[in-house]
Amino acid sequence: MGDIGKSASYYFAMNQAGLMPKEELMEVGHKQKSMSFGIPMEWEMGENRVPLTPQGVELLTANGHEIVIESGAGNAANYFDHDFSEAGARIVNDHEEPFKCDVVLKVAPPNNEERQLLSPGQLLISLLSMVKQDREAIQDLMHKKVNALAYEFLKDDAGCYPVVRSMSEIEGYAAIMIASEYLSKGKNGKGVLLGGITGISPAEVVIIGAGTAGEFAVRAALGLGCQVKVFDNSFRNLRELERNVGQRLFTSVLHPQVLSKALRSADAVIGSLRYFDPQSGFLISEEQIAGMKPGSIIVDLSMGNGGCLDTAVPNSEKNEPVTTHHGVIHYRVHNIASRVSRTSSIALSNIFAPVLLRLAIAGGVSQLIKQDVGVSNGLYLYKGILTNHNVGERFNIPSKDIGLLMAAF
């Protein structure tokens, strides 16, 4: 693995060098430095993912970097302390120790106690989760004068959002698995097989949203033999989904009467539209839910953006995140990808291990954001200054353009 790590480091160094003028080539080797990366235990209930797998850790340690991991941080993803220590990580029992590293790598955003452990100039990489954040949390990070990178805003070379896409793919597949599970008698469902077999009418699945999560929910449902109907507020999205799936489907824009008719016969509904618009009536109304078949299920993949239901249906306080309303099962959690935590952790590690290598090769975040537009897009705090307009607008905090800031520093 050491040879693989050195090869990866050499590749990234050459890639960066190829973007520089000839007179700067001699400086590339001097810029790379050994860095420390800290991974603390996640505090958020239900968060089972870890941002680096042992394979990602091995890639970084082979390039001379230090990885500090709090004991048990990977247990929920079935990665244990000995897996990380064998890959070269240093395992610590103190929750504060990972927060002393150059880079703090988390999944959930830091809570109040964790924010106090951060130091000026550190780089925090985590989800931002704006729906669950408040103004004080952002101001805390600004006061600490940290650099902060949000998973949701990070872009790749193609201009896509790799973390959002990977998690959406996973959630699309997982949503169909969840629907199948709760329709079975084992979960006190009505005993319906989510699929189709010879001589029996196939189960009907309605998918609202033709984005990445919707596309992969469609793929999973079709693979089981379900009858699938897809709704979206964008005709272009519907056309692209059909092209990506490779077959004609029942598709419709979000017309309330057409949607209501489809919901009445549906066995499972997947709400995967990224942003539901209550002003336009595009939420699933209580009247529409009341008209659905008893024992059917709604899996809401839009909880991170407020949810797809017009009614406030709380989650269960027990082990199962479900409630029943008008005889319809509601499955509503913020991070369905965490349900398959090992797969999700591998996806995150595959994205962030190369980013961290590039960070070290560049010599720090200030240099990397000059070279990498995708990372620059993901940075929402630079030396305590808010650099993301959308975050500033949501929390009523002034923001500054990162390009102008880099010119000033």
TORGUPA-439503 format. One record per residue: y, z, x of N, C-alpha, C in turn. Coordinates in steps of 0.05 Angstrom, whole numbers, plus 32768, in hexadecimal, padded with zeros to 4 digits. Layout:
<atoms>
YZXYZXYZX/...
</atoms>
This chain:
<atoms>
7FE880008011800080008000801980008011/8017800B802A802E800C803C80377FF08042/80247FDD8047802C7FC2804D80397FB48035/802F7FBB801D803A7FB0800480577FBA8001/805B7FD4800680767FDF800480897FD28017/80807FCE803180927FC2804580987FA5803D/80847F97803280887F7B802A809D7F7A8013/809B7F8D800080AE7F8E7FEA80CA7F937FF4/80CC7FA6800780E67FAD801380F27F958021/80E07F86803080E97F6F803F80F37F59802B/80E47F56801580EC7F42800181077F487FF6/810C7F617FEE81267F687FE2813C7F657FF6/81367F6D800F814B7F6A802481527F4D8028/813F7F3B802981447F1F802C81537F148014/814B7F1E7FFC81587F147FE481767F1B7FE4/817C7F347FEC81987F3C7FED81A67F2D8003/81997F29801A81A67F1B803081AC7EFF8029/819C7EF3801881A07ED7801181BA7ED38000/81C47EEA7FF581DC7EE87FE581F57EED7FF5/81F27EF4800F82097EFB802082117EE58033/822A7EE5803B82337ED2804F82247ED68069/82217EC1807A82127EC38093821D7ED980A5/82387EDE80A582437EF180B8823B7F0E80B0/82307F12809782297F2D808F820C7F338092/81FC7F1F809A81DF7F23809C81D77F3980AE/81E57F3D80C481DE7F5280D881E17F6E80CD/81F17F7180B781F67F8B80AC81E17F948098/81CF7F82808F81BC7F8A807B81AA7FA18083/81A07FA0809B818E7FB580A5819C7FCF80A7/81B67FD080AC81C47FE980AF81CA7FF68093/81CA7FE5807F81D17FF0806481BA80008058/81A17FF8805D818B8006805181898022805C/81848035804A818280518052816C805F8042/81628074804E814E80848040815C8094802A/815180948012815D80A27FFB814880B47FEF/815280C87FE0814180DA7FD1814480D67FB4/812D80D67FA5812C80D17F89811E80E97F7B/812B80F57F688121810C7F5A811881067F3E/810081107F3680F6810C7F1B80EF81277F0F/810181327EFE80FB814C7EF180E981497ED9/80DF81607ECF80D081607EB680E281597E9F/80D8814A7E8C80E981437E7480EA815A7E61/8102815F7E56810781757E448103816E7E27/810781547E208108814C7E0480EC814C7DF8/80EA81597DE180D0815A7DD380C7813E7DCB/80AE81387DD180A2811E7DCB80A781097DE0/80B681107DF580BA80FD7E0B80A381007E1F/809180ED7E20807980EE7E31807980DC7E49/808E80CC7E4B808F80B87E60809A80C47E7A/809380B67E91809E80BD7EAB80A880A47EB7/80C080A47EC580CC808B7ECD80BF807D7EE5/80AF808C7EF580A1807F7F0B808480877F0A/807280747F0E8055807A7F10804F807F7F2D/803780897F33802F808D7F4F803180737F60/802C805C7F53802E80437F62804B803D7F69/805D80437F57807A80407F5D808380537F73/8079806B7F72807F807F7F86807580767FA1/805D806B7FA2805180627FBC8062804B7FC8/806C803A7FB7807C80247FC08096802E7FCD/80A280437FC280BA804E7FCD80B6805E7FE6/80A1806F7FE5809C80807FFD8093806F8015/80868058800F807E804680258096803A8033/80AD803A802580C58030803180D78046803B/80CC805E803E80DA8074804B80EB80858039/80E88083801F80F88093800C80E980AC8003/80F880C07FFC80EC80D97FF380EC80DB7FD4/80D680E27FC980D380E57FAC80CD81037FA6/80DE81107F9780DA812C7F9080D4812D7F72/80BC81377F6B80B381387F4F80AD81547F46/80B8815C7F3080B281777F25809581777F1C/8087818D7F22806B818F7F1A8067818C7EFC/8054817A7EF5804E81757ED9805E81607ECC/807181537EDB808381407ECF807481287EC3/805D81217ECF804E810A7EC5803681107EB4/8031812A7EAE801981317EA0801681237E85/802C81217E76802A81157E5B802380F77E5C/802780EB7E73802080CF7E77800580CC7E86/7FF780E27E897FDE80E37E977FE180DB7EB4/7FF880E27EC07FFC80E17EDD800080FD7EE6/7FEF81077EF97FF081237F007FFB81277F1C/800081407F22800D81477F3B7FFF813B7F53/7FE4813D7F537FD581337F6A7FD881147F6D/7FDB81067F567FE080E97F577FFA80E37F66/800E80F27F5F802880ED7F6C802980F67F89/801C810D7F8F801C81177FAB800C81057FBD/7FF780F97FB37FE780E67FC37FF780CD7FC8/800A80C77FB7801B80AF7FBA803380B57FCD/803580CE7FD5804A80D57FE8806180E67FDD/806080ED7FC3807680FD7FB78073811A7FBF/808A81287FBE808A81457FC3808C81527FA7/807881637FA1807781707F878084818C7F89/809681927F7780A481AB7F7780A181B97F5C/80A381D47F5C80A181E37F4380BC81EA7F38/80D181E67F4780EC81ED7F3F80F981D67F30/810281DA7F17810E81C57F07812881BB7F14/813581CC7F24814F81C47F2F814C81B27F48/813581B37F55813181A57F6E813581867F6C/812A81797F58812E815C7F56814C81547F52/815C81677F48817881617F43818981637F5D/817C81697F73818A81697F8D8187814F7F9C/8179813C7F90817481227F9D818B810F7F9A/818B80F97FA981A080E57FA781A080D87F8C/818880D47F81818580C77F67817480D87F55/817D80DE7F3D816D80ED7F29816380D97F15/814980D77F12813C80C37F01812E80D17EEA/813880CC7ED1812D80D87EBA812780C37EA4/811B80CB7E8E811880BA7E77812D80C27E62/812A80DB7E58813D80E57E44815880EC7E53/816E80EA7E45818880F27E528187810F7E58/819681187E6D819681357E7481A281467E5F/8196815E7E5B81A281717E4881B981807E56/81C481937E4881DC81A27E5281D681B07E6D/81BF81BD7E6E81B881CC7E8781B381B97E9E/81A781A27E9981A2818E7EAE81BC81817EB7/81CE817D7EA581E881717EAE81F781837EC2/81F3819D7EBE820181AF7ED181F481AE7EED/81DC81A47EEF81CF81A27F0981D7818A7F19/81E481777F0D81EC815E7F1A820481637F2D/820681537F41821B81557F55822C813C7F57/8245813D7F60825681257F63824981117F75/824A80F87F6D823F80E37F7E822280DC7F79/821380EE7F6B81F780E87F6581F580D17F51/81DE80C47F5181D880AF7F3E81C380B97F2A/81CB80BA7F1181B980C17EFB81AF80A87EEE/819480A47EEC8189808E7EDE817880997EC7/817F80927EAE8171809C7E978178808C7E7E/816B80917E68817580867E4F819080937E48/81A180847E3B81BA80907E3181B6809A7E15/81A8808B7E0481A280937DE881BC809C7DDA/81CE80887DD681E8808F7DCA81E7809C7DAF/81D280967D9F81D080A27D8481CC80C07D86/81BF80C97D9C81B980E67D9F81CD80F47DB1/81E080E57DBC81F380F17DCE820C80FA7DBF/821C810B7DCC823681137DC1824B81107DD7/826481127DCE827B810D7DE0827B81217DF8/8273813A7DF28273814E7E07825F81487E1D/8248813C7E16823481367E2A823F81217E3E/824D810C7E33825980F87E45826F81047E56/827F81157E4A829581227E59828A81347E6F/827481417E6A826781527E7E826081417E97/8254812A7E92824C81197EA88265810E7EB7/827A81087EA8829380FF7EB4829F81157EC6/829E812E7EBC82A981447ECB829A81497EE5/827F81437EE4826F81467EFC8273812F7F10/8281811A7F08828881037F1A826E80F67F25/825B80F27F13824280E57F1A824380C87F14/823080B97F1F822B809D7F188214809E7F04/8215808F7EEE820080907EDA81F880747ED1/81DE806E7ED181D380547EC981C280587EB1/81C780497E9C81B7804B7E8381A280367E82/8189803F7E7B8173802C7E78817A80157E66/8188801C7E4F818C80087E3A819F7FF27E43/81B07FF77E5681C57FE47E5E81BD7FD37E76/81A87FDB7E84819F7FCD7E9C81967FB07E95/81A07F9D7EA581997F817EA181897F767EB9/81787F627EB4816A7F557ECA81787F3B7ED1/816C7F2B7EE381797F137EED817D7EFE7ED7/816D7F007EC2816F7EEC7EAC81837EF57E97/818F7F0C7E9B81A37F167E8781967F257E70/817C7F2B7E72816E7F3A7E5E816F7F587E64/81687F687E5081667F857E5481497F8D7E58/813F7F907E7181237F937E7581167FAC7E69/81257FC37E6A811A7FDC7E5F81187FDA7E41/812D7FD07E35812D7FCD7E1781177FBA7E0F/81147FA47E1D81007F907E1580E47F9C7E19/80DE7FA97E2F80C47FB47E3480BC7FC97E1F/80CF7FDB7E1A80CA7FF07E0680C77FE47DEA/80D77FCF7DE480D57FC27DCA80BA7FB57DC6/80B07FA77DDB80957F9B7DDA80807FB07DD4/80827FC77DE2806E7FDC7DDE80707FE77DC2/80897FEC7DB8808D7FF77D9E80837FE57D88/80877FCA7D8C807E7FB77D7880607FB97D74/80517FB87D8A80347FBB7D88802C7FD77D7D/80397FEC7D87803280077D7E8037800B7D60/804C7FFE7D55805280027D39803B7FF87D27/802F7FE27D2E80187FD87D1F80007FEB7D22/7FFC7FF67D3A7FE680097D3E7FEB80227D2D/8004802C7D2C800B80437D1C8006803E7CFE/800F80277CF5800C80207CD97FEE801F7CD2/7FDE80137CE37FC180127CDE7FB5802E7CDD/7FBE803F7CEF7FB3805A7CF07FB9806A7CD6/7FD280687CCC7FDA80787CB57FD1806C7C9B/7FC880537C9B7FBD80477C837F9F804F7C80/7F9380597C967F7780607C957F73807B7C88/7F5B807F7C7E7F5480987C717F5580B07C84/7F5180AB7C9E7F5280C07CB27F6D80CE7CB3/7F8280C17CAA7F9D80CD7CA97FA680D17C8C/7F9280D37C7A7F9680D77C5D7FA580BF7C51/7FA280A87C5D7FAD808F7C517F9B80857C3B/7FA2806E7C317F9280647C1A7F7A80547C23/7F7480547C3C7F5B80487C467F5C802A7C47/7F72801F7C4F7F7680027C517F737FF97C6E/7F637FE57C737F627FD97C8E7F797FC77C92/7F897FCC7CA67FA17FBC7CAC7F977FA37CBA/7F917F8E7CAA7F877F767CB57F7A7F657C9F/7F697F547CA67F5B7F447C917F3F7F3D7C9A/7F2D7F3F7C877F117F367C8B7F097F247C75/7EF37F157C797EE97F017C667EE57F0D7C4A/7EF17F007C367EEC7F087C1B7EFF7F1D7C11/7F117F287C227F237F3D7C1A7F407F347C21/7F527F387C0E7F6E7F307C137F797F407C2A/7F877F337C3D7F927F417C547FA87F547C4C/7FAB7F687C5C7FC17F7B7C587FDB7F6D7C5E/7FF07F757C50800B7F697C53801D7F7A7C64/802A7F6E7C77803C7F7C7C8980577F6F7C87/806C7F7F7C8180877F757C8180957F807C9A/80A17F6E7CAA80AF7F757CC280CC7F6E7CC0/80DD7F827CC280FA7F7D7CBF81077F7E7CDB/810F7F677CE481197F647CFF81097F517D0F/81157F3C7D1981067F277D28810C7F287D46/81147F3F7D5081197F437D6C80FF7F467D7C/81017F537D9380E97F567DA480D47F687D97/80DD7F7F7D8C80C97F917D7F80BD7F837D67/80CD7F757D5880C27F677D4080AF7F517D48/80B57F437D5D80A37F2D7D6680887F387D6E/80887F4F7D7D806E7F597D86805F7F677D70/806D7F727D5C80607F7C7D4480537F657D35/80617F4E7D3380557F377D26803C7F2E7D35/803D7F2C7D4F80267F247D5F800E7F367D59/80137F517D597FFD7F647D557FF27F617D38/80047F5E7D247FFB7F5C7D097FEB7F437D04/7FF57F2C7D0F7FE67F137D0C7FCB7F157D1A/7FCA7F237D317FB17F257D3F7F9C7F347D2F/7FA57F467D1D7F937F557D0C7F8C7F467CF2/7F9A7F307CEE7F957F207CD67FA57F277CBE/7FBC7F357CC27FCD7F3D7CAC7FDD7F257CA2/7FE67F287C897FFA7F157C7E80167F217C85/80267F117C93803F7F1B7C9F80577F0E7C93/806B7F1E7C8C80857F147C82809A7F207C94/80AD7F107C9E80C17F187CB080DD7F147CA5/80EE7F287CA7810A7F267C9E811C7F2C7CB5/81337F1F7CB581487F257CC981637F1B7CBF/81797F267CCA81937F1D7CC1819D7F057CD2/818B7EFA7CE381927EE37CF3817E7ECD7CF0/81867EB67CE681747EA07CE3816A7E967CFE/817B7E987D1381737E8F7D2E815D7EA17D38/815E7EBB7D3381497ECD7D3C812F7EC77D2F/812F7EC07D1581177EB97D07810A7EA07D12/811B7E8C7D1881117E737D2381057E787D3F/81127E887D5081087E8D7D6A80ED7E9D7D69/80EB7EAF7D5680D27EBE7D5380BB7EAC7D4D/80BF7E997D3980AA7E867D3280A27E757D4A/80B67E6D7D5A80B07E5D7D7180A17E6D7D86/80A87E867D8A809A7E977D9E807E7E9E7D95/807A7EA27D7B805F7EA97D71804E7E907D70/805A7E797D6B804B7E607D6B803F7E597D51/804A7E637D3A803F7E5B7D2080547E627D0B/80517E547CF480637E587CDE805C7E737CD0/80727E817CC9806F7E9B7CBB80807E9B7CA2/807B7EAF7C91808E7EB47C7B80A67EC27C88/80BD7EB57C8880D57EC07C9380EC7EBE7C7F/80FE7ED17C8081157ED17C6E812C7EE07C7A/81447ED87C73815B7EE97C7A815A7F017C67/816B7F157C6E81697F2E7C5F81777F2D7C44/816A7F207C3181737F1E7C1681667F357C06/81767F477BFA816A7F5F7BED81547F597BD9/81577F447BC881437F3F7BB481297F357BC0/812B7F247BD481137F1A7BE281057F317BF1/81157F417BFE810A7F587C0D80FC7F6C7BFA/81087F727BE380FD7F847BD080E27F7A7BC6/80E07F607BC180C77F557BB780B17F587BCC/80B87F537BE680A57F557BFC809C7F727C00/80AF7F857BFD80A87FA17C0180957FAB7BEB/80977FA17BD380867FAA7BBD80697FA57BC2/80627F907BD180467F897BD6803D7F917BF2/804F7F9C7C0280497FA27C1E80377FBA7C22/80247FB97C3480147FD07C3C80227FDF7C53/80307FD07C64803E7FDD7C7B80597FCE7C7F/806D7FDE7C8580887FD37C8B80917FDD7CA6/80997FCB7CB780A27FD27CD280C17FCC7CD3/80D07FE17CD680ED7FDD7CD880F57FDB7CF5/80FA7FC27CFF81007FBE7D1B811B7FB07D20/812B7FAE7D0B81467FA27D0F81567FB57D20/81627FAB7D36816F7FBD7D4981867FCC7D3D/81977FBF7D2D81AD7FCC7D2181AD7FC67D03/81A87FDA7CF381AA7FD77CD681C77FDC7CCD/81CF7FCC7CBA81EB7FCD7CB281EE7FD87C96/81F57FF27C9381F77FFE7C78820D7FF17C67/82227FE67C7482387FDA7C65822F7FC17C56/821B7FB47C6282127F9B7C5581F97F9F7C44/81F07FB87C4181D97FBE7C3081BF7FB67C3D/81BE7FB57C5881A57FAC7C6581937FC37C6C/81997FDB7C6381867FF07C6681717FEE7C50/81597FF97C5581457FFA7C40814D80107C2D/815380097C14815E801D7C018148802E7BF6/815080457BEA813D80577BDD813080497BC6/813F80397BB88133802A7BA1811D80177BAA/8121800A7BC1810D7FF87BCC80F480087BD4/80F8801F7BE080E280307BE980D280397BD0/80E080417BBB80D3804A7BA380C280347B96/80C9801B7B9B80BA80057B9080A17FFD7BA0/809E80097BB8808780027BC9806D800E7BBF/805680047BC8803C800E7BC08037802A7BCA/802D803C7BBA802580567BC4801180547BDB/801580637BF0800380637C07800B804F7C1C/801F803E7C178029802C7C2B8039803B7C40/8040802E7C56804D803C7C6C8065802C7C77/807A803B7C7E809180307C8D8092803C7CA9/8091802B7CBD809480347CD980B0802B7CE2/80C1803F7CE780DD80397CEE80E180397D0C/80E580207D1780EA801D7D348107801E7D3A/811880237D26813580217D2A8142803D7D2B/813280527D2F813D806D7D2F815280717D44/814F80637D5B816280667D71817D805C7D6A/817F804B7D55819980407D4C819F80487D2F/8194805F7D27819B80697D0D818680667CF7/817280567CFC815C80537CE88161803C7CD4/814C80357CC6814D801E7CB3814D80267C96/814D80417C91814A804A7C75816580547C6B/816A804F7C51818280587C44818180767C3D/816A80817C3E8166809D7C36816080AE7C4F/816A80C67C4F816580D97C65814B80E67C61/813680DC7C6D811B80E77C6B811480F57C85/8114810F7C85810F811E7C9F80F2811A7CA8/80EF811D7CC280D4811C7CCD80C581377CC8/80AB81367CCA809B814E7CC780A181617CDF/80A1817B7CD980A4818F7CEF808A81957CFC/8074818A7CF2805A818F7CFD8054817A7D13/803A81777D19803381657D2F803781487D29/803581417D0F803781257D078054811F7CFE/8060810B7D0A807C81047D03807E80F37CEA/807280FC7CD4807180EC7CBC807980FD7CA4/808480EF7C90808980FB7C76808180E77C61/807E80F07C48807880DE7C32808F80E07C1E/809A80C97C1680B080C87C0480AB80B27BF0/80AB80B87BD580A480A57BC08088809A7BC5/807780AB7BD0805B80A27BD5805780907BED/806D808A7BFC806D80787C13806E80897C2C/805C80847C3F805B80927C58807280887C6A/8081809B7C76809780947C888090809E7CA4/8090808C7CB7808C80947CD380A5808E7CE2/80B380A37CEB80CE80A07CF680D180B27D0F/80D080A57D2680D580B37D4080E780A27D51/80F580AE7D64810880A07D7580FB80907D8B/80E480997D9580D8808D7DAC80BB80877DA9/80B480747D988099806D7D93808A80647DAD/809A80587DBF808D80507DD9808180677DE8/808C807F7DE3808180977DF08065809F7DE6/805E80937DD0804380987DC5802D808C7DD7/803480767DE48022806A7DF88030806E7E14/803180877E1C8043808F7E32803A80837E4D/8020807F7E51801880747E6B802080577E6E/801B80477E598024802B7E59804280297E5C/8051803A7E4E806E80397E4F807880417E6B/806B80557E778073805E7E92806E80487EA6/805880397EA4805380237EB68069800E7EB3/807180087E9A80867FF57E9680A07FFD7EA2/80A880177E9F80C080217EAB80BF80207ECA/80A980287ED580A680297EF280A7800D7EFD/809C7FF97EEF809D7FDD7EF980BA7FD37EFA/80CB7FDD7EE880E77FD57EE880F77FE47EFD/80F27FFE7F008104800E7F1080FD80107F2D/80E4800E7F3580DC800F7F5180EB7FF97F61/80EC7FE07F5880FB7FCB7F6681197FD17F67/81247FDC7F5181407FE37F5081477FF87F64/8136800C7F67813B80227F7A813980187F97/812680057F9B81247FF97FB6813E7FE97FBD/81487FDA7FA981617FCB7FAE81787FDE7FB2/81787FF57FA4818D80097FA8818E80137FC4/817780197FD0817580237FEB817D800D7FFF/81747FF57FFA817A7FDE800C81997FD9800D/81A57FDB7FF581C27FD77FF381D27FED8001/81C68005800281D4801B800F81E1802E7FFB/81DB802B7FE181E7803D7FCD81F0802D7FB5/81F7803C7FA081FE802F7F878218801F7F88/822B80287F998245801A7F9B82407FFE7FA6/822E7FFB7FB982287FE17FC482177FD07FB2/82047FDD7FA481F17FCE7F9382007FC27F7B/82137FD07F6F82207FC47F5882327FAD7F5F/82397FAA7F7982487F937F8282367F7B7F84/821C7F807F8982097F6A7F8D81F87F637F75/81F57F767F6381E27F737F4C81F17F777F32/81F77F617F2482067F637F0B81F67F727EF5/81DB7F707EF581CB7F7E7EE281CD7F9C7EE4/81CC7FA67EFD81CF7FC37F0181EC7FCB7EFB/81FF7FBB7F02821B7FC17EFB821F7FC37EDD/82117FB37ECE82127FB47EB082067FCE7EA6/81F27FD87EB481E57FF17EAB81F4800A7EB1/820780097EC4821680207ECD822B80267EB8/822A803E7EAD823F80467E998252805C7EA4/824B80687EBB825D807B7EC8825D80747EE6/827580717EF18278806D7F0E828B80827F19/828080947F29829080AA7F34829E80BA7F1E/829080BD7F08829B80CD7EF282AD80BD7EDF/82B280A47EE482C380937ED382B280837EC0/82B880837EA782A980747E9382AF80567E96/829980477E99829C802A7E9E829080197E88/828780257E72827B80157E5D828C80177E44/829680007E3B82A97FFF7E25829C80097E0B/828380027E068276800A7DED827280297DEB/826B80357E02826880527E038284805F7DFE/829880547E0B82B3805F7E0882BC805D7DEB/82B680477DDE82BF80437DC282B080567DAF/8297805A7DB58287806C7DA3829180897DA5/829780927DBD829E80AE7DC182BC80B27DC4/82CC809D7DC082E9809F7DC282F280A97DDE/82E7809D7DF282ED80A47E0E82F7808A7E1C/830E808B7E2A831780737E388303806A7E4D/830080507E4F82EE80447E6382FD80307E75/82F2802B7E8C82FE80187E9E82E980037EA7/82F37FEB7EAD82E17FD67EB682D67FDB7ED1/82BC7FD97ED582AF7FDF7EEE82B97FCD7F05/82BE7FB47EFE82C87FA17F1282E37FAA7F1E/82F57FB37F0C830F7FBC7F15830D7FD67F25/82FA7FE77F1D82F680007F2B82EC7FFB7F48/82D97FE87F4A82CE7FE27F6582E47FD67F77/82F67FC87F6B830C7FBD7F7B831F7FD37F85/83217FE87F7483337FFE7F7B832880117F90/830D80157F8E830180287FA182FD801C7FBD/
</atoms>
